[in-house]
């Protein structure tokens, strides 16, 4: 007996809405060609049909790979009714991911059947196998009324998303009865984009809402449903405004999913992917969205995504659980973003489309995984990453490369604090450096679904330097790196039982920093490891992101555990031979795996890059003991994701660390990272540094860079505190604050933020300088006086950690 399918919530309109619906249906719904056009558009996105590119070598390589995979699935498919799965590795009756995997394989077979250039195109026996597979799934695994098990996502997003795509590709081969039968399953599990099917009181947000909107939109095209298409269109508008809490995009460019996880490079990509596909599906149709807030989408690309991508690779600090997926890398995340941006550009106004295309073309030009020859008609090797794009994306990329009116955009320099997700990034023409922090608002990590099984230190100050060595974080990095000794962290190598899907809080809320002129920034972490690893380790850490250098400063490091504590300056994956040269204080060190040495009173070190321009210099102002270790590390992906294979992989690493001993009480450190410097340049900087420590205590962390006229200061405790320069007062703050100021000629620029995000009043700053005029100031700043000292009051209540800036003309 077929169960009764409950009507979704959007089938209960008001009388006015019902009248409007009937009017629209009368005006539009009788035009079946409108629905057919949408089906054609979706099929083009899935198969590349209708694009003038099948003769391209990269298209042919991708089509061959598609057919190879499809044929393998076809040959191994078992339709016997006695088996719980169509494939031997998809037999589980408790793991819902097998539902998604079944339909994903059938979709791959359908794409191979319908894609131009595929050797399986038009094979009637393949079409019959796909039809048989759909019938088997409906009879045995996925139909209305079945009891759910496992992850809700597979029932409401993964499986129906693939199923609606199969029904689109195979539309002509399926009877009306078959289509109606399978669409009933979609209606049952995805009745509404805005609410969770198995938890109707739970409202969908961010990526999940747009995933469901896309499913319902395609389902509307398949079933000639004006109502569902309007529902999908309207769901777009619900995701466009910036949010101030929970899931979505924030004004500062942050993206949050699951309420407290930084996820720009995973769920943020999914959200943009679904939105770009939905817009390309609906634009120019009767259901085209006309919300003026659609312009926010183009804002996201600039303030949320672009700062976190380097030469086409996405920062791992915002990929969450995805770092544990063998098939997902920083480069594959970048390819996903490129595809989404090009789809957006297809339907965008020229003013918005041009910068999107320029951005992608620049990444394509610089990314050696793709190379300037990718999509330019040159012969490609079978393993080329070009084949990792879909056929539709290959055609868009080829058109982009052929368009001489599109100039590749260079990497944009600057610095940005993502206060709403506890991340920060410094960008330079030749490198980018990003930081992963945590607070009482943002989790130290996310683990769940058997993914990200060793995540403890990934949010506790992990730093990543991206330069010309584009493989430094790719390949088997996450399966082989010592996850208890990540670069940037002050660690005792402790770990604890995982807390799945939980907010893993910092014991302090002083996390964040200030940014100035979009060029400079401070990022600070007052941390306690107690809720993360159970350790009593705590400390205060700051990074001063000053143009072409990074100054790291730490203080008040203490621990009651009997574990050795160290600050990891670097833990970098080397070239495949592991032969990158290390020089310490002018002396070349051995390149033998397993070599280690402690250097007492070290002034500087230099690591040769795996590519030209990828050298890194390290300067140690305190002349500390530096422990160096060159090692070959082996691991397996199953150790960080339970569903992965356990085959052993290995990679070479070089680490530099500053030891603090066992049970330190007030340890500190400092080091400078100089990306792109040669050994000689690093030695010269160590001899005449421009950076000077002004304060390093429980109350304050501050430095000055004389070459830039910059002072960065973190006031870590409440109550009036004064920062001195050369023994004289320079700056006084009335409360906890992060402050940046730059003096150049007769001008002074200043920025202040409340990283704690709990100050309900104001911060008063008193600067020992006299000014003649206020040149500019952010709303929220009140200048109390200009002389004899500059005094200003900043209302930081509900400012979400954002920076307030002012600029003054100084008296001389």
Secondary structure, 3 states (H helix, E strand, C coil): CCCCCCCCHHHCCCHHHHHHHHHHHHHHHCCHHHHHHHHHHHHHHHHCCCCCCCCCHHHHHHHHHHHHHHHHHHHHCCCCCCCCCCCCCCCCCCCCHHHHHHHHHHHHHHHHHHCCCCCCCCCHHHHHHHHHHHHHHHHHCCCCCCCCCCCHHHHHHHHHHHHHHHHHHCHHHCCHHHHHHHHHHHHHHCCCCCEECCEEEEECCHHHHHHHHHHHHHHHHHCCCHHHHHHHHHHHHCCCCCCCCCCEECCCCCEEECCCEECCCCHHHHHHHHHHHHHHHHCCCCCCCCCHHHHHHHHHHHHHHHHHEECCEECHHHCHHHHHCCCCCHHHHHHHHHHHHHHHHHHCCHHHHHHHHHHHHHHHHHCCCCCCCCCCCCCCCCCCHHHHCCHHHHHHHHHHHHCCCCCCCCCCCEEEEECCCCEEEEECCCCEEEEECCCCCCCCCCCECCECCCCCCCCCCEEEEECCCCCCCCCCHHHHCCCCCCCCCEECCCCCCCCCCCCCCCCCCCEECCEECCCEEEEEEEEECHHHHCCCCEEEEEEEEECCEEEEEEEEEECCCCCEEEEEEEEEECCCCCCCCEEECCEECCCCCCCEEEECCCCEEEECCCCCCCCEEEECCCCCCEEEEEEEEEECHHHCECCCCCCCEEEEEEEEEEEEEECCCCEEEEEEEEECCCHHHHHHHHHCCCEEEEEECCCEEEEEECCCCEEEEEECCCCCEEEEECCEEEEEECCCEEEEEEEECCEEEEEEECCCCCCCCEEEEEECCCEEEEEEECCCEEEEECCCCEEEEEECCCCCCCCEEEEEEECC
